[in-house]
Structures are given as structure tokens and as C-alpha cells.
């Protein structure tokens, strides 16, 4: 058999194996563009406001609604499973952002949504974690929205409530922020059929129910208050976004004293040609912007 025929046979068999693997997974991966994300992420925020957010994602009906809305908007063929899989990708992205924010020595620009890190610490970290390049020293798109749809749910409790929780078993109906997956539910029913018993609280059941319901209300109130705060900040950010970024750019350059109009105009024209570079400049503090402008003037002998 010639080399060409052997290569063709190998490629054919390889493609067949890939097809079998994909069919076993059940749901084929879809390609999500940033334009679709610009629509999907705010839509999922609305679903969270509707109360469809659960522990590690959304209720099934939210994924159904999201798939339908995206398909109607972009004439695509996403199904709810595709949306749920992409939600996992968004959650992974949010976790990477969270890791960057938790780094020692980083700063945070709330207005621009930029995690700042400079010097050797920056270079060593991005060398070890190349994905961090996407999130350091540049504006993070949809940051507030990603927080709403991806953040972990941690009920706010005091020490006494934690102690009480350790000493009593709360009925499932009263637990805040706990959701059983379908597979776990089937397993639980199977175990019950085999004669396994659920743990029973020795204390009065009415007291246990009241304590669990109280903690659930505290958890819900805390989560809702956080959600209202973030949504308010998101609305304010959207309102500010109506001002073109170039207007903010000129103001940021003009804030640096000691330079004439010629230098300011040259720097503005240079930065305006590259929006990413301009936004990174605006995210820096005044001293960092001054250092950048000094290098700019020296390189061009202005």
C-alpha cells in the first residue's frame, strides 16, 4: 500500500473514532463568538434577577430561554445543553479572573474594571499562567455581569449561627442554596429502596425547622442585597458607557501637567489608533501615565 493510501486510511479511521467519541459525549461543542456573548451574558443576568440562579449555574428553564433568545437573535441552532456547557466556560473564565484579583501586589481600578500588576511579579506570573494575559492590565469585559452569574453563593452568618448549624440537622426543604442534581436524586431514591436511612435529628423537629427557615431567609436576604448592589453598579456602568472612550482618553492625558498642546495632541492621536492600548493607558494611575508620557516624548524627541 502506498504512503498516500495509508495516510488516507489513517485519516479516515481517525475521523471515525472522533465521531464515535463525540456521539458518546452526547452534545457537540458549539463555537461562541464575543458578539453572541455580548447578548447572552446580560440575558443570563436577567435570568438571575428572575430567581433562576442556582448553586453552580441556572435552572433548566433559564438555559431553554437563553437558547431560544440567542437563536432568534442570531439565527443559530444552539440548544439548552450548549448554553449550559458554555456557562461552564464562563464560570472557568470568572475563576481565572478571581485568581488574578487575589494575587499579592495587584491593584484594582473599579471604574475601568482593570486588575493592575507591574514589574517582575507580572512577568513571572503570566509566564507561568499565560491565560492571565487576558485579564491583567486591561479592561475586563462584562466583569460585573460575570460576578452575578458565576460567583459562589456564601450565606452570611455569625459565629453563633455556625455553631447551631453544626449541632443540628436541617430538613432539606429548609436549607438555603442547596440543590440536588438529577443523578444524585436518582441515587438517593435507590439508596432508600435498599433500606438505607436518612439521619434523624434528636432535637424537636419544630425547633429545627424554624432554625433552618431562619437561616434560609438570612441567606436569601443577603444574596438579594448583593445582587441589587451589583445590578445597580452595572446599570451605572452602562450609563457611563454612553460617553465615548476617546473623551475620557483626552481628559486622562490632559490631567498630566507640564506638557504643551503639541505633546498632548500627539499622544492622543497615537493612543486613539489602538483602543486596547488607549484603555490600558486610562486604567493606569497618574504616576504610571506620566512615566508612559515621558517615554513617549523621549522616543519621538517632541
Secondary structure, DSSP 8 states (H G I E B T S, - for coil): --HHHHHHHHHHHHHHHHHHHHHHHSS------HHHHHHHHHHHHHHHHTT-EETTEE-HHHHHHHHHHHHHHH-----HHHHHHHHHHHHHHHHHHHHHHTSTT-EEETTTTEEE--HHHHHHHHHH-GGGGGTBSSB-TTHHHHHHHH--------HHHHHHHHHS---GGG-TT----HHHHHHHHHHHHTT------SS-HHHHHHHHHHHHHHHHHHHHHHHHHHHHHHHHHHHHTTS-HHHHHHHHHHTSTT--HHHHHHHHHHHHT-HHHHHHHHHS-HHHHHHHHHHHHHHHT-
